[in-house]
Amino acid sequence: MISLDEAQAQLLALVTPLPIETRPLIEAAGRWAAADIVSRRTQPARALSAMDGYAFAFGEIGPWQIIGESAAGRPFQGIVQNGEAVRIFTGAALPSGTDTIVIQENVTRQGDTIVFDADAASRCGQHVRPVGSDFRAGDLLVRNGERLTPARIALAASGGHGNVAVRQIPRIALIATGDELVPPGSDAGDDLLPESNTVMLASMFSDLPCDINIIGIVPDNLSKIEAAIQSADADLLITMGGASVGDHDLVKPALENCGALLDFWKVAMRPGKPVMAGKLGNMVVIGLPGNPVSAFVTALLFAKPAAAALAGASAPFPGSIPMRLAAPIAANGNRTDHLRARLTKDGVLPVGPNDSSAMGGLATADCLIVRPPNAPPLAIGDDVAVLALK
């Protein structure tokens, strides 16, 4: 059994990012940049007005004669001389000969003449966006491996890019195993269970650029599990269930019979100890436990990061933030623990029950408290590491 940190590092070593393709910006949202995005232009390319008002040369004493106007996309073409000013609008280029804006609320205008108090424009460059104040040609806008968020998409567009390099979209195959499972919505009776892990994982992956192939429910039969594994045409295969050591836990031998090389099996974490990862040819394989909370936590910490790494993410694992406890918690054992919790005005509050099959507590949680191995008991107000659940 290895530590959670060791397992995540070994998982990342298994993943080779997919080949690069070039896509239009409109199709790249949510994907990861596969190369540095460097600005092709300076923004703003000319000094611009940040307000509606009048452009003039700082230090002059009025009154000023209005000789024209400058609007966004329609700049004033002449040169402004002493005693002259130009009506200007937000986003418009400063006319040659001006360097300062006085806002229209502080101006008294009579015909084509304006006056204003000296403190209405108290410094040179007031209300002006200087050349290159956002970025300059050659500046790094988005780093290789950073996610193309809406703001970064807009930044790349402003920097002169219409297309960007991204990784191909990962193909993900999902297999659920277990004689007790029936599809959601089917009559489960008293002896069967609705299979919930597949829809849960598909939902977890919905904010990633990926194609999901649901292979379906496979009974606890070695040859049938092997056939399902061999049918997977994917970059990432995720199995759910059958990962422990019981007589009906057949995923590990099925993977090995198919030629998979498992890098690790069993991680010192709770919930989710019987998680495994390896390679089957070029396909990354991750075996998750069948209990739904265990499947959720291990998917969050292993399966989803593996998909993000395939798609080119440079930092695929979820990061924790410190939060204050709203209730005391007991000392931890020898595995990294993940307690279901909720954020409240008083801090982070553990919620239960914490059984690995109990989805009620997980459904009400919006975060997980991460407890290191052998951590001491904590009191109200102590800091804990928290993983946000989106």
Protein Blocks (a to p, Z undefined) as FASTA:
>chain_A
ZZfklmmmmmmmmpccdddddddfklmgoiacfbdcddfbdcdfbdcdfbdcddddehia
cddddfbdcdehiacfbdcdehiacdddehiacdehiabdcdfklpccehjaccddfklm
mbghiaiacehklbcehiafbdghiacdfklmmmmmmnopabdcdddddddddddedjkb
ccehiaebjmbccdfklmmmmmmmmmpccddddfbjcdddfklmmmmmmmpccfbdcdee
jilmbfklmklmmmmmnopacfbgciaddehklgcdddehjbccddddfblklmmmmmmm
mmmmmmmmmnopablbccddddddfbdcddddfbdcdddddddfkbccddddfbfklmkl
mmmpcbdcdddehiacddehiacdddddZZ
